[in-house]
Amino acid sequence: MTVSLSEESEVDRILRDLRGTDATHGRVGVLVEDSDGLRLTVGSANVFPENLPAVLKDTVVRLDRLVAEALDEPAKSRATRALAHLYKLLQNHDATGRQDL
Amino acid sequence: MRLHRLRITSFGAIESVDVEFGPGLNVLYGPNDLGKSTVVAAIRLGLLLPHMSTHGEQYVGWSGTGDPTVEITFESEAQRIWRVRKQFGRAGSSMLYESRNGRDFDEVERGRKVDGRLREILRWGIPEPGGAGAAKGLPTSFLATALLSPQDDVGAVLKNSLQEDSTTSGREQIAAALQAIAQDPLFVDLLRETQARRDSAFTDKGIKKTAKGSVFKAAAERLKETRDEKERLDRIVFDSEAAEKRLGDLISRRTGKLASSAEASGHAESLERLASQALRCSVAEEEVRLAKEDLGRIQRIETETEEAERETDRLAKKIVTAEQVLNEARARQTEAEASLKTAEEAAHAEGSDSGVTDTVVRQQLELRTAGADHAVLEAQQRIDAVTAAQKLVDDASAMESDLQDLETTARSAVETEARVTAALEAAEEELRRCDVVEHALDIQIADKRVAEAQATADKQSALKDGLENVSADRAGLARRHAAITVPPQSALGRMRQLETELATARGALNVGLTVTVTPKTPVELRVRKDGEDLEVTSNLQPVDIEGNAEIEVGIGDTATVHVRGGRREAQDNAKNLEDRWSREIEPHLAAAGVLDLAGLNDRSREAQELESGIRAKDRELESLRAQAAELDGAAEALREASERAAACRAALGEIALDTLAADLENLGPDAVAGLRKRRQESSKVVDAARARANQAANERIVLDERRRQLRSTLAVAVAARDGALAPFMGGVGSELTAARGALEAAVDEKAEIARAFASLEREIEARKARIDAALSGARTNVEQAVAGVETAQAELTEAMTTHAATHGGLLALRRQRDAENIPAAEARLRAAVASHAALPVPERLVSEEQVLAAQNAAAEIKVQLDGIDREILEAQGALKQVGGSVAKERLRDATEAFELAARREREIEAEYEAWKLLLEQMQEADAAQASNLGQAFGPAIAGRFQELTRRRYEAVQLTGQLATEGILVSGAVRSTERISVGTREQLSTLYRLSLAEYLGSAIVLDDQLVQSDDSRMEWFRALLEEKARNFQILVFTCRPGDYLDKKAMAPKGSVVYSDTDGGFVRALDLSRALRRR
């Protein structure tokens, strides 16, 4: 399955609910995770908000450029994963109400 | 960067300087031509110039002794403190040390590498030294100019930019500093979080962290655990499969061995059967053989009996013949014995007549012989008597001669004894002289010891005097020390700290106050300012009262206004500290009788010096007492020495000591040894003389005795000689000649008689030979006859003996023959042959070894079969132990876990590689955003420049490389060359201060503001004091009043510096710290 950055974030959230945390019970008795088949949509795919600071916009552009210019799959995957990290950072930051994601 | 310490020696006009810098504003002041700019140049060279550069030659010490040396201690960041030491010149050197605490330094670089490392630490845009195209002389860069600008080019920073830098390190440092102040808060948060994620997995150099606690470590450990488990189960499954395979092999081997065992058993049984048949046949054959042998033996006995009977008959006949031969031999013997008797009778008859004649002749000859012997004897006796008499004469003569010699020897011995006795007396006299000299020497030694004992007694007396003097001095020092009351030295540090804190607290109150009193009606004003009473005024004019910290105004009887500087907290703090001062310090000051801590310190030092003096006196007293103790008993020694001297003089008696002076002098430097040697030599001489005297006396006595004995012997010899000569009246010689003639005649007569005897003997012998020949023939015949009888007798005896033996054997054979039964033996033989013929014949012959080998082979196969059975049981047990299919199932689980861990490790690696990439991209984006340094930096300078010039100028225009384009006035950009020199140096100073503030770096200002007026100078002073809390500023000036309050200056005396404003302002009097040539 191929998911976008936002969808992957949602997948993470669902899995976290199922798995449980230190503060919450898990929803299932046995959870077997196999994310081998889970793929990310390459690039940012315009999921980042428009009102980002310029320096962050520049960061996203640079990572998209790395994805586009990557010569091999690992390099492309690494840049896409970096975008995912940035997206989650912004999403977590949004939880404090400072960004609109 | 912050400078800690600077040490310079032999640098230009400076002989030496050693200063420690404070963390904030450091004002280093001194008169013109002191060497301030040389100190700045030393900092520049210490940080930038390689030691081997010829540029350093211009700073060779003016006196020409020693190479210029600069040592700078600085801190690049927290807990990274460096010390660079450079000695310029051909024999120069460079060393770089690093420390975490500022005390313990470790060497990190030396030689040419020092400058490369320094430039890496400073990051001022200066490349590593060396390489093609490297600039000669003192290297420079935009930041080096901005932070260490020389005095003669104050506006240099306005003319330079980053464009001219050889490396980008300066630009990168400035960009990083500017970014930190211009970043978006969201970006800063995300950057910090990304940095944290990245740092949790990678080192500063981008290498994976593998230490405990890192994400890679945990994943690697999990992977290792699962791998170990998988490998363990792999081994178990491998063992299980091996056990199964082994069990199958063993079962196959067992089946094969069973077949082999059956075949071997059958073969062994067949061989045993054949062997049994062969054994029975062999027994029957043996029985036949034994029967045949028994029959043969009986037949042989029969034959032997017949032969013995024939031999007995033959021997009987032989006995008869031997008896006849014996009889014949005996007859011949009788005949020979008769012939011998006849011959003997004839010989006897012939010998009896001749014997009588021979006897008569022999008696006559014997009579003649006796007469001749008597004549010889008489002649010989006469010769002996004459010879004896002659010998007595000779002996008497020899004795007389010996006696004369002995007399001569005796006289010589007497003379010798006299001489030796005289020598002995002389030697004994010399020995007595030695005794006298010894007494004199004892006196001399005793006198010397008396003198030494006297000197020791005098020294002991002097030591006692010295002991009393030192004790008195020590008591004086102790009284002075007891009069001083000071706290322990360790408490002084705390007091000084309190003094500093109090001064700081008071400084916080010293803010400056101005109170204006404008009376509406005439009133008496009593003003008290900073503790000082001022004049009392009474008019209607406004009164401006200006104070530092406290102003008190009494307004008639109406009111008293008390104004104090500083916040309430600062006042409370000052009050608390003053209370502490009163409580903790002032009692000590009062007790010590001083007004301040400096006085207390002097008193404390005085007390320490007194303590040192007391300790020194104690050591001196101890030493004197020890010396005096060593001299105890000196008086007793003197008395003993005096008594000894008197005793020695008494022993010498009446002999004057002066008469022995020559003897004493001849004893040499070591008189005792000399005397000992002289005495030993004298003793040897006495002993030798005494031995010689004894020997001479003995010799004389022996000679006397020998002389007496010889005289007696001589008298006896003379009497004997005279007695022996009496019979020879005619003389001894003639008597001797006559005796010898008679002797010769008697000898001739004896020879004639001997010849007659010989002739008679020859005749008797011839006759005897003839008779003996006749008797011998007869005796030979008798002997032959006797031999023939003996031979015949022997043959007869042998024949009779042989016959008896043969007859005995015949009787024994006849008894054996009678005892045997031939028919019975023949019957046994027939029965044995029949039994043998009845047995079966074996198919083939089998040996016992073959049967045994077949039995062993069968047994060995059986043993192997038992071993295989045991191995099968073991293999079954092992298979049960390792688990079999259960282990395989667990291996599958472990393999899945291992693959999962490996996948997880790859995911983690990808995750953190992505974090690392994200951080790099964010930093690059951030750097790109801040690439126009001029836009970021310009406003900071412009704001202060506007404030300084009261907004006369609007902005400062900087390029992206921080080059100064100009200043904006009324919308137009003007070159900085068009503004006044004073304003340009102020702009330059602002530019440099702003840059240093952003970088957090020390900055050196070498008389930068000489063209500024008082108001702008005052503004700069306030700015410098404010910024001194953020970074380090080093101001070199000949006008310290431009930068410091009078109170902040170093106090008079030898103190080099003083700190104010909580230690953020340090006034350094270079004229005290620096020594010129």
Interface residues (C-beta under 8 A of the other chain):
Chain A: D36 P53 A54 V55 L56 D58 T59 R62 L63 L66 P74 S77 R78 A79 R81 A82 L83 A84 H85 L86 L89 L90 H93 R98 Q99
Chain B: Q183 D184 L186 F187 D189 L190 E193 T194 R197 R903 A910 E911 E913 A914 W915 L917 L918 Q921 M922 E924 A925 D926 A928 Q929
